[in-house]
Amino acid sequence: MRDGNHLKCAHNNPQGHLPDYAPHPAIVLKMEDGTGLLLPIIVLETPSVLLMAAMRNVQIARPTMYNVVKEMIDKMGYKVKLVRVTKRIHEAYFSRLYLTKVDDENDCVSFDLRPSDAINIAVRCKVPIQVNKFLAHSDGMKVVDSAKLAIQSCSPDGLTFKELDRPSGRPCVETKEFNLVRNMLIAAVEERYRDAAQWRDKLTRLRSKRNWA
């Protein structure tokens, strides 16, 4: 999204919020209201790593803070209903976590949380993540074009196919990259930071060979 090598994006509102950040971890939310807008939220590295681990079902030896919070909510007789990204003040986004009593939907409480924490909890509890509509349209980005063009061919019966997931007979660089990312994530969440740094360096070298930013 930064350099346009793989995904070309443009700000939905060029006159709106236009931050210029150095490369930094981000959680990107995709709107499902028909607009397809993307809302990047700059986050710290640890919440980003833990979210990737949860989405990829990486098994972690020790409970994370989000596992502890989820268990506390269960013990209190509540359940997570949804998460909302509510507003932005200067460069910081705010969100709220909504809980309801297990046996009484009308008994609802909410808490202010960092978006990175709220989204991590939402993913683990499999609940909706909502975004203030004005915020999405003001700060969101829209995909202009994908830099990697799909290879198309026409079959004898007239059906058109895009590039398929099939073996090419060549070494798969994407698989090597995924394995490096997975190893780095596991080391980070298990607090083996030296190992994580080594995997990160290997990943950086691999990506530099492919001219990735």
C-alpha positions as CSV (number, residue, x, y, z in Angstrom):
1,M,0.0,0.0,0.0
2,R,2.9,2.4,0.6
3,D,4.8,2.0,-2.6
4,G,2.2,0.6,-5.0
5,N,4.3,-2.3,-6.1
6,H,1.6,-4.9,-5.1
7,L,-1.5,-2.8,-4.4
8,K,-2.1,0.7,-5.7
9,C,-4.4,2.8,-3.4
10,A,-5.6,6.3,-3.3
11,H,-7.1,8.3,-0.4
12,N,-10.9,8.3,-0.6
13,N,-10.9,11.9,0.5
14,P,-7.8,13.7,-0.7
15,Q,-8.7,16.8,1.4
16,G,-9.1,14.7,4.5
17,H,-6.6,13.1,6.9
18,L,-3.3,12.4,5.1
19,P,-0.7,11.1,7.5
20,D,2.8,10.4,6.2
21,Y,4.2,7.6,8.3
22,A,7.5,5.8,8.2
23,P,7.1,2.0,7.6
24,H,5.2,0.7,10.7
25,P,2.9,-2.2,11.6
26,A,-0.7,-1.6,10.7
27,I,-4.0,-3.3,10.9
28,V,-6.1,-2.8,7.8
29,L,-9.9,-3.1,8.0
30,K,-11.9,-3.6,4.9
31,M,-15.3,-2.1,4.8
32,E,-18.2,-4.5,3.9
33,D,-20.7,-1.8,3.1
34,G,-20.3,-2.1,-0.6
35,T,-17.6,0.6,-0.8
36,G,-14.6,-1.8,-0.3
37,L,-12.7,1.0,1.5
38,L,-9.6,0.1,3.4
39,L,-8.9,1.8,6.8
40,P,-5.2,1.4,7.9
41,I,-4.7,1.8,11.6
42,I,-1.1,2.2,12.8
43,V,-0.4,-0.1,15.7
44,L,2.4,-1.4,17.9
45,E,4.4,-4.4,16.8
46,T,3.2,-6.8,19.6
47,P,-0.6,-6.5,18.9
48,S,0.1,-6.8,15.2
49,V,2.1,-10.1,15.8
50,L,-0.6,-11.5,18.1
51,L,-3.3,-10.7,15.7
52,M,-1.5,-12.5,12.8
53,A,-0.9,-15.4,15.1
54,A,-4.7,-15.6,15.9
55,M,-5.7,-15.3,12.3
56,R,-3.3,-18.0,11.2
57,N,-4.1,-20.2,14.2
58,V,-0.6,-20.3,15.5
59,Q,-0.5,-22.3,18.7
60,I,1.1,-20.3,21.5
61,A,2.7,-22.0,24.6
62,R,1.6,-19.3,27.1
63,P,-1.8,-17.5,27.3
64,T,-1.7,-14.0,25.8
65,M,-3.3,-11.0,27.4
66,Y,-6.2,-11.4,25.1
67,N,-6.8,-15.0,26.1
68,V,-6.8,-13.8,29.7
69,V,-9.3,-11.0,29.0
70,K,-11.6,-13.4,27.1
71,E,-11.5,-15.9,30.0
72,M,-12.3,-13.1,32.6
73,I,-15.3,-12.0,30.5
74,D,-16.6,-15.6,30.4
75,K,-16.1,-16.0,34.2
76,M,-18.1,-12.8,34.9
77,G,-21.0,-14.2,32.9
78,Y,-20.7,-11.8,30.0
79,K,-19.9,-12.3,26.3
80,V,-18.4,-10.0,23.7
81,K,-21.1,-8.6,21.4
82,L,-19.1,-6.4,19.0
83,V,-16.3,-3.9,18.7
84,R,-16.5,-0.4,17.2
85,V,-13.8,2.0,16.0
86,T,-15.5,5.2,17.0
87,K,-13.3,8.3,16.4
88,R,-9.8,9.7,15.7
89,I,-8.3,12.5,17.8
90,H,-5.2,13.9,16.1
91,E,-3.3,10.7,15.1
92,A,-4.9,8.3,17.5
93,Y,-7.9,6.1,16.8
94,F,-10.3,5.1,19.6
95,S,-12.6,2.1,19.9
96,R,-15.1,0.5,22.3
97,L,-15.7,-3.1,23.3
98,Y,-19.3,-4.0,24.0
99,L,-20.3,-6.8,26.3
100,T,-23.7,-8.3,27.1
101,K,-24.8,-10.7,29.9
102,V,-25.1,-14.2,28.7
103,D,-28.7,-14.5,29.9
104,D,-29.8,-10.9,29.3
105,E,-29.0,-9.1,26.1
106,N,-30.3,-5.9,27.5
107,D,-27.6,-5.8,30.2
108,C,-24.8,-4.2,28.2
109,V,-21.6,-2.6,29.3
110,S,-18.8,-1.1,27.2
111,F,-15.2,-0.1,27.6
112,D,-12.7,2.2,25.8
113,L,-9.8,0.3,24.3
114,R,-7.1,0.8,21.8
115,P,-8.2,-0.4,18.4
116,S,-5.4,-3.0,18.3
117,D,-6.6,-4.6,21.5
118,A,-10.3,-4.4,20.6
119,I,-9.7,-6.0,17.2
120,N,-7.5,-8.7,18.7
121,I,-10.4,-9.6,21.1
122,A,-13.0,-9.4,18.3
123,V,-11.1,-11.8,16.1
124,R,-10.7,-14.3,19.0
125,C,-14.4,-14.0,19.9
126,K,-15.5,-14.0,16.3
127,V,-17.7,-10.9,16.7
128,P,-18.3,-8.0,14.2
129,I,-15.9,-5.1,14.0
130,Q,-17.8,-1.9,13.1
131,V,-16.3,1.5,12.0
132,N,-17.8,4.9,12.2
133,K,-19.0,5.6,8.7
134,F,-17.8,9.2,8.6
135,L,-14.4,8.0,9.8
136,A,-14.1,5.3,7.1
137,H,-15.0,7.7,4.3
138,S,-12.7,10.5,5.6
139,D,-9.6,8.4,6.4
140,G,-10.2,5.3,4.2
141,M,-8.3,4.3,1.1
142,K,-9.7,2.8,-2.1
143,V,-7.9,0.2,-4.3
144,V,-7.0,1.8,-7.7
145,D,-5.4,-1.2,-9.3
146,S,-3.5,-4.4,-8.4
147,A,0.0,-4.3,-9.7
148,K,0.1,-8.0,-10.4
149,L,-2.0,-8.6,-13.4
150,A,-4.0,-11.8,-13.6
151,I,-3.0,-14.1,-16.4
152,Q,-6.0,-14.9,-18.5
153,S,-6.5,-17.6,-21.1
154,C,-9.5,-18.8,-23.0
155,S,-10.5,-22.4,-22.9
156,P,-11.9,-24.2,-26.0
157,D,-15.5,-24.0,-24.6
158,G,-15.2,-20.2,-24.3
159,L,-14.8,-20.0,-20.6
160,T,-12.2,-17.5,-19.3
161,F,-10.0,-18.5,-16.4
162,K,-7.7,-16.4,-14.3
163,E,-4.4,-17.6,-12.9
164,L,-5.0,-20.8,-11.0
165,D,-3.5,-22.2,-7.8
166,R,-1.5,-25.0,-9.2
167,P,2.2,-26.2,-9.1
168,S,4.5,-24.4,-11.5
169,G,7.4,-26.8,-11.2
170,R,9.6,-24.0,-9.8
171,P,10.6,-23.2,-6.2
172,C,7.8,-21.4,-4.4
173,V,9.3,-18.2,-2.9
174,E,5.9,-17.4,-1.3
175,T,6.0,-20.6,0.7
176,K,9.6,-19.8,2.0
177,E,8.4,-16.3,3.0
178,F,5.3,-17.7,4.8
179,N,7.5,-20.1,6.7
180,L,9.9,-17.3,7.8
181,V,6.9,-15.2,8.9
182,R,5.4,-18.1,10.8
183,N,8.7,-18.9,12.6
184,M,9.2,-15.2,13.5
185,L,5.6,-15.0,14.9
186,I,6.0,-18.1,17.0
187,A,9.3,-17.0,18.5
188,A,7.9,-13.5,19.2
189,V,4.8,-14.7,21.0
190,E,6.8,-17.2,23.0
191,E,9.1,-14.4,24.0
192,R,12.2,-15.8,22.3
193,Y,13.1,-12.4,21.0
194,R,16.6,-13.3,19.9
195,D,15.3,-16.1,17.7
196,A,12.5,-13.8,16.4
197,A,15.1,-11.2,15.4
198,Q,17.1,-13.8,13.5
199,W,14.0,-14.9,11.6
200,R,13.2,-11.2,10.9
201,D,16.6,-10.6,9.5
202,K,16.2,-13.7,7.2
203,L,12.8,-12.4,6.1
204,T,14.3,-8.9,5.4
205,R,17.0,-10.4,3.2
206,L,14.5,-12.5,1.3
207,R,12.3,-9.6,0.6
208,S,15.2,-7.3,-0.4
209,K,16.1,-9.8,-3.1
210,R,12.6,-9.3,-4.5
211,N,12.8,-5.5,-4.3
212,W,10.1,-5.4,-1.7
213,A,9.8,-2.1,0.3
